[in-house]
Amino acid sequence: MKTRLTGLATAFLLSAGAVQAAECIAPANPGGGWDFTCRQIGKILYDIGQVDKPVQVTNMAGGGGGLAFASVVNERNDDGDLIVAASQATATRLAQNAYGGATADQVRFVGAIGADPGVIVVAADSPLNSLDDLMNAIKAGDDVSFAGGSAAGGFDHLKVLMLAKESGITDIRSIKYIGVDGGADAITQTIGGFTTGMTGDMSEIVGFLKAGEVKALAVLTEERVPGFEDVPTAVEQGYKTVAVNWRGLYVPKGISDERFNEWGQKLAAVAESAEWKEAMAANGLAPFTKVGGDFQSWVDGVIADTEALSREIGVIQ
């Protein structure tokens, strides 16, 4: 009996002292941007000693991130060991009420530590060599169309519309856009000659760019992307459009301020690490660090801007 009690006591003490493994929900199937965010950030958090156990990654596809969002809000609102991958796509869908009435203030956006730069590409043999060439073709009434990995009204579509507005095109609704299932499919449409151009993210075109199958007319960042210095920005071509798909995290709203700040500090440590800088360079990501309490306010501003443009093109009423 004494031996059994001693064993139970030891087991209890070990259990009480055990460190709970953090979990990162990727709101999509393996292989996408949210999955990349969870796996890369999760791995580096462990590698640099910010967590004591490897981060568990859970893929929860559904509703363009809506299933994961609802699960966090309704079932895990106070889980301090949970982080969730987020991006500009999250903000866009919240702005367009794609999550069935869910709002950004139902979670806490803890930060972003990298951005997948928006890009506009055409086939390698296209006669178009600049954004001006592309926009002038639209103004001339040429048969110009775009493919992107988001649905009509999604972020890939909005990138083209922002550029069109900058160029003075007023009837932006007339621009042809085809939403397909991911960036790879969008590039295939363009390479195959079914669309004039592809609108997407840098990470989606890296392989095709290196293979010489496409040429990038512009990257939608303020400065050229390290490792891709031969791709000009839209800004230097006279367009003010900056459109990046930031990569970051949100956490449940009901966690303590102390835990929220801890996650902010951990995410900042990842952003400063050599491991994250290597991951960004290998995947065409640009530096983009906004961590802590002001990030929620920044996200709110992005959502308001996206909502206004979405109303202009009739995506929402």
Buried (B, 14 or more C-beta within 10 A) or exposed (E): EEEEEEEEEEEEEEEEEEEEEBBBBBBBEEEBBBBBBBBBBBBBBBBBEBBEEEBBBBBBBBBBBBBBBBBBBEEBBEBBBBBBBBBBBBBBBBBBBBBEEBEBEBBBBBBBBBBBBBBBBBBBEBEBEEBBEBBBBBEEEEEBBBBBBBBEBBBBBBBBBBBBBBBEBEEBEEBEBBBBEBBBBBBBBBBEEEBBBBBBBBBBBBEBBEEEBBBBBBBBBBBBBEBBEEBBBBBEBEBEBBBBBBBBBBBBBBBEEEBBEBBBBBBBBBBEBEBBBEBBEEBBBBBBBBBBBEBBEBBBEBBEBBBEBBEEBEBBE
